[in-house]
Amino acid sequence: MSPERWREVEAVLQAALDCPPPERAVFLDVACAGDDDLKREAVSLIHALTEAGDFMEQPAMAHDARVLFAAQRGLDAGSRVGRYEIVRCLGVGGMGEVYLAHDAGLRRAVALKILPAYFVLDDNRLRRFYREARAASALNHPNILTIHEVGEADDVHFIATEFIDGRTLRELVDGAIDDESLDLKDILDIAIHVASALAAAHEAGIVHRDIKPENIMRRTDRIVKVLDFGIAKLTAHAPPQFSTQVSNDVSNEASTIINPQTGAGVRLGTISYMSPEQARGQIVDHRTDIWSFGVVLYELLARRHPFAAATQIETLVGILEHEPPSLIISTAGESPASNVSEHLRRITAKMLRKDALQRYESASPLLDDLNAVKEELELAAMLEKQAASKTASPSENMEQVAASLHVQPLNEKNPALRSFVSFAFIAAALVLVVAAGAILYQGFIAPRSVNVSNINAAKLYRRMSEREQLAFIREQEQRISQMMGDRRRHTLDEDALRSIKRVVDRYVARIGSMSDEHGNEDLRVIYARALPYLPLISRSFAERKVPVVVGIYLPMIEAEYKTCFENSIGAKGMFQFLPQTAKLYGVAHDEMCDVEKMTPAAARYIADRMAELGDDAESMTLVLLSYNRGAEWVRDTLRRLRETGSYERNFWTLYAHRTELDEIFRQENAQYVPLFFAAAIIGENPAAFELQTPPLSSSTQ
Amino acid sequence: MTTISAPHDVTSLLHEWRQGDNQALDKLTALVYDELRRIAHRYLRHERDYHTLQTTALINEAYLRLINQQHAGWQNRAHFFAVTAQIMRHVLIDYARRRHYAKRGGKERERVSLGDATIMSHARARELIELDEALKDLARLDERKSRVVELRYFGGFSIEETADVLEISAMTVRRDWRAAKAWLYIQVERRK
C-alpha cells in the first residue's frame, strides 16, 4: 500500500466509524463507489477493531516493566567472561549485576561486576568510568577492596574485584541492635581500618565520595574493606556489593524531593551520609570522606544516627544547620572509661564540623587519634584487670603498669597520646569504678509531632493491631482537641471512634496510589500540595489566633477541591469560599484562586466565626460547617437545636445528635467531623503515615 | 566532544536529537535509564492497578530530576516525553530480540539470565517484535500515527498527553489511535 492509498482508506474508515453501525454498510457502498478494493480494506479494518479486543489496550510497560531491570546482559552459571567462569549471581543493582566467578587463570574467587548495556552506550560515561576504575585499581592497601581487573571480554564490560566473604557494616549495625553486638574494641578496630584505607586513598588523590555502612565490609577474619572507591560517584545508584533482589535495591534507592515552589528536583542519595558541602552541591574533596566516616562512626558508637529525623527534609536541615546530639556511647558490654568517651566525643565532633576546613585535614591525624584511643582502651582494660585482681598489692600494680607503659610504643609525634599515658598512670593509683549497665542514649532530636505512647511510636499505623489503632486514634483525638482549645475532657464513644478510624484507614489505603483523581490520590501527594502554602497559612492564622490545626486541615480534607491553578508540577487546591462569603470578605470571584488573597481572608472568616460561636474546640465543628454551608445556615440550625432543649454544644454531642438534626447537618457532621480529625491525626503524626512533610502544626514558630 | 556538565546533559542532548543526531538518543538512553527503571518499578509495585498509573507524572518527575531547573520549558518537556517513549520502545524491543534469538540457539546465541522466563516469555517477545516491525511499516505509511502509537503504547501516555506532545487535538489522537490499532492488529495477525 502506498501512503496516498492509505490516506484514502483511512478517510473512508474514519467516516464509516463515525456512522452508527447499522448505517455503515450503506455508507461504505456509497463512499467507495465501485472501488471494491477500497471497500474491502475499510471493512477489514472495521472488523479488526471489533476483533482486537484488548489488543494494545494497556501500555507495554504494564506487561513488561521487569524488562527495564533485566535489560542488560544476564549470565548463566558456567558462562565465561574472558578467563572468568561464572559461578552464580550475587545480586543485581543499579550498576549492573554482580557475580561470583572463578578466575581460571589465577585460581581464585572474584566478584565480577558486569556493566549493563545501557551504560556502555554512552562513550563519555564509559571512558570516565574506566579512568576512575583504573585509578582506583592502583590503590593497593589491605583495607581497600582490591580491583583485579577492569576490562572487556566476550562483548561484556566488567570489573573483577576480590570477593569478600563477610558482612557490610550496615548488616553489622542493624544486626547489632537485635542480637550480636559490636563492642567498643570492635568499633575502634573497624574505625582504624577505615581511617587507614582513607589515608592511603587520599594520599593517592582519590576521594571515595560515598562512604557509608553499605560500602564497608568486614571479612570473616575481621579485616575491614572499603568498597567502591572512586567508582561510587560515576554510577547513579551503586548498590552495595552484594545487594539482594532488585526490588529491595530500588526501594532503598535515592528518593527525590521535588521543591513545590521551584519545581526543581533535588536528587537525594542516601542523604544520611552526605556532607554539608555535598548537600549544597559544592565541590567535594577528601574532607567529605572524613565527614561521612564521622557519621558512620557516630552511628556505630551511639547506635543511633547523628541526624536522624522524621523526614528527609529534616535530616538535611540537621546536616546543614544543627549540631548532632552529644555523643553518648552505647555499646555492648561495659561502658568505657570516661576519658575514652571524651576522646571519642572530640574525635567524632572534629569529623563532623560543618566547615570542612575545621575537620581533620586528612585521615592521617585521625588515624593517629584513633590508635591512641585504642591504646587507651586497652590500657584501661588492663588496669581494670589489675585492680580486680586481689593478689597484687597496689604498689606492685603500679609497678606492673609502669613497666607495661614503657613497653607500649609511644607515638612521639602525638603529644595527645603522651597525655593519655600520664593520665592513665595517675588513674592507676585509683580504683576504676565501672558503671553498671549501658548508658542509654538520650536527647535524640524528637520530631515536633504529637508524641504517641512509646509502643506506638515504634510502629507504623499499618503494622498496629486493630486494638492498637483504636487506642492510637483515641489518644490522638484527645491531643488534637486539646490543640484546638478543648477545655473539657470527654471520652469519645465507640461509634465516633470507629468513624474516624474508617477515614484514616481509607487514607492509609491510598498510600502508594498512583491516581490523580481526587479522592484517590496518595495521601502524600495531598500533603505535598499543601506544603507551599504552609508559611502563609500559619502566619495568617497565627496572627488571628486561629488554631493552625484548623487552618491547615480544613482545606486539606475538603473533598471538593477546585482546580484553581497548577504550578509547574501541578499542585492544586486551596481554601474555597462560598460565593456569598467571598463577597462579604472582599474576595472577588477571579481572586478565589489567589492564595495570597484567599488565605488571609479565610483566616479572617474563621476568626469571625470563632468570635461568634466560641473559640473552643467544641465550636470548631460549627466553624467548619460554616465554611461549607454558610454562617447563616449554621445559625439557623443552632437555633433549632436549642429549641429541642437537649442540645449541648460539643463536637461529639453534635455528632451524637445527628439523627435529630436536619438532613444536611446530619450528613455534614457524620462525614465532616471524623474527616477533620482523621486528617489532623494523620498530619500530626507524619512518621506513622509515611508522610514526608513535618507535622503541619509545627510550622508555626 | 566536549564534556557537558550534568544538569545540562538532557537539554543539550534533546536539542541534538532534534537536530537529527541519532547518537544523541543513545546517550539520552543511558542518562534516562535510571529514571525509567524507577518508573518501571512503580508499575511493578502496582501490578494490579495499571489503570491508576499516571505515566506523565512519573516521567515529569524524571524529567525534573534530570533537568534540575525551574520551569523547564514546555517544548523541551514535550520532546522529552517523546524521546522517553522512544527509549522505552527501544529497550523493550531490544530485550525482546535477545530473548527471541536466544531461543533459537546457534553460534550467535545471546546469553540470557536465569530469570528471563519470568520477565518475558518467548511468546511475548515474538509479539513485541512483530508489533515493532508492523509499527515501522506503519511509519512509512503514516508517520504521525506511528508516533501516536509509540507515545500511547510504549510511553503509556493518555490521549490528552499525546495530543500535547504532538501538538494536535485530542480528537485527532483518538482517530489516529483507532485507525492505527486496527491496521496494526491486522498486520500482527497476518504475521502469525
Chai-1 contact restraints between the chains, C-beta under 6 A:
chainA,res_idxA,chainB,res_idxB,connection_type,confidence,min_distance_angstrom,max_distance_angstrom,comment,restraint_id
A,P3,B,L141,contact,1.0,0.0,6.0,A-B,restraint_1
A,W6,B,L141,contact,1.0,0.0,6.0,A-B,restraint_2
A,W6,B,D142,contact,1.0,0.0,6.0,A-B,restraint_3
A,E10,B,A179,contact,1.0,0.0,6.0,A-B,restraint_4
A,L13,B,A179,contact,1.0,0.0,6.0,A-B,restraint_5
A,Q14,B,R175,contact,1.0,0.0,6.0,A-B,restraint_6
A,L45,B,A182,contact,1.0,0.0,6.0,A-B,restraint_7
A,A48,B,A182,contact,1.0,0.0,6.0,A-B,restraint_8
A,A48,B,Y185,contact,1.0,0.0,6.0,A-B,restraint_9
A,A48,B,I186,contact,1.0,0.0,6.0,A-B,restraint_10
A,L49,B,A182,contact,1.0,0.0,6.0,A-B,restraint_11
A,A52,B,K181,contact,1.0,0.0,6.0,A-B,restraint_12
A,A52,B,Y185,contact,1.0,0.0,6.0,A-B,restraint_13
A,F55,B,Y185,contact,1.0,0.0,6.0,A-B,restraint_14
A,M56,B,Y153,contact,1.0,0.0,6.0,A-B,restraint_15
A,M56,B,K181,contact,1.0,0.0,6.0,A-B,restraint_16
A,Q58,B,Y50,contact,1.0,0.0,6.0,A-B,restraint_17
A,P59,B,Y153,contact,1.0,0.0,6.0,A-B,restraint_18
A,P59,B,G156,contact,1.0,0.0,6.0,A-B,restraint_19
A,A60,B,L92,contact,1.0,0.0,6.0,A-B,restraint_20
A,A60,B,Y153,contact,1.0,0.0,6.0,A-B,restraint_21
A,A60,B,F154,contact,1.0,0.0,6.0,A-B,restraint_22
A,M61,B,Y43,contact,1.0,0.0,6.0,A-B,restraint_23
A,M61,B,G156,contact,1.0,0.0,6.0,A-B,restraint_24
A,A62,B,Y50,contact,1.0,0.0,6.0,A-B,restraint_25
A,D64,B,L92,contact,1.0,0.0,6.0,A-B,restraint_26
A,A65,B,A40,contact,1.0,0.0,6.0,A-B,restraint_27
A,A65,B,Y43,contact,1.0,0.0,6.0,A-B,restraint_28
A,A65,B,L44,contact,1.0,0.0,6.0,A-B,restraint_29
A,R66,B,I119,contact,1.0,0.0,6.0,A-B,restraint_30
A,V67,B,L92,contact,1.0,0.0,6.0,A-B,restraint_31
A,V67,B,Y95,contact,1.0,0.0,6.0,A-B,restraint_32
A,V67,B,I119,contact,1.0,0.0,6.0,A-B,restraint_33
A,L68,B,L36,contact,1.0,0.0,6.0,A-B,restraint_34
A,L68,B,R37,contact,1.0,0.0,6.0,A-B,restraint_35
A,L68,B,A40,contact,1.0,0.0,6.0,A-B,restraint_36
A,A70,B,I119,contact,1.0,0.0,6.0,A-B,restraint_37
A,A71,B,V91,contact,1.0,0.0,6.0,A-B,restraint_38
A,A71,B,Y95,contact,1.0,0.0,6.0,A-B,restraint_39
A,G74,B,V112,contact,1.0,0.0,6.0,A-B,restraint_40
A,G74,B,S113,contact,1.0,0.0,6.0,A-B,restraint_41
A,L75,B,R111,contact,1.0,0.0,6.0,A-B,restraint_42
A,S79,B,R111,contact,1.0,0.0,6.0,A-B,restraint_43
A,Y118,B,T29,contact,1.0,0.0,6.0,A-B,restraint_44
A,Y118,B,A30,contact,1.0,0.0,6.0,A-B,restraint_45
A,Y118,B,Y33,contact,1.0,0.0,6.0,A-B,restraint_46
A,L121,B,D26,contact,1.0,0.0,6.0,A-B,restraint_47
A,L121,B,T29,contact,1.0,0.0,6.0,A-B,restraint_48
A,L121,B,A30,contact,1.0,0.0,6.0,A-B,restraint_49
A,D122,B,K27,contact,1.0,0.0,6.0,A-B,restraint_50
A,D122,B,A30,contact,1.0,0.0,6.0,A-B,restraint_51
A,R125,B,A30,contact,1.0,0.0,6.0,A-B,restraint_52
A,A236,B,D34,contact,1.0,0.0,6.0,A-B,restraint_53
A,V250,B,H41,contact,1.0,0.0,6.0,A-B,restraint_54
A,T256,B,R65,contact,1.0,0.0,6.0,A-B,restraint_55
A,T262,B,Q70,contact,1.0,0.0,6.0,A-B,restraint_56
A,G263,B,Q70,contact,1.0,0.0,6.0,A-B,restraint_57
A,A264,B,N68,contact,1.0,0.0,6.0,A-B,restraint_58
A,A264,B,Q70,contact,1.0,0.0,6.0,A-B,restraint_59
A,G265,B,L64,contact,1.0,0.0,6.0,A-B,restraint_60
A,G265,B,R65,contact,1.0,0.0,6.0,A-B,restraint_61
A,G265,B,N68,contact,1.0,0.0,6.0,A-B,restraint_62
A,R267,B,R65,contact,1.0,0.0,6.0,A-B,restraint_63
A,M514,B,T52,contact,1.0,0.0,6.0,A-B,restraint_64
A,M514,B,L53,contact,1.0,0.0,6.0,A-B,restraint_65
A,M514,B,Q54,contact,1.0,0.0,6.0,A-B,restraint_66
A,S515,B,T52,contact,1.0,0.0,6.0,A-B,restraint_67
A,D516,B,Q54,contact,1.0,0.0,6.0,A-B,restraint_68
A,S568,B,H71,contact,1.0,0.0,6.0,A-B,restraint_69
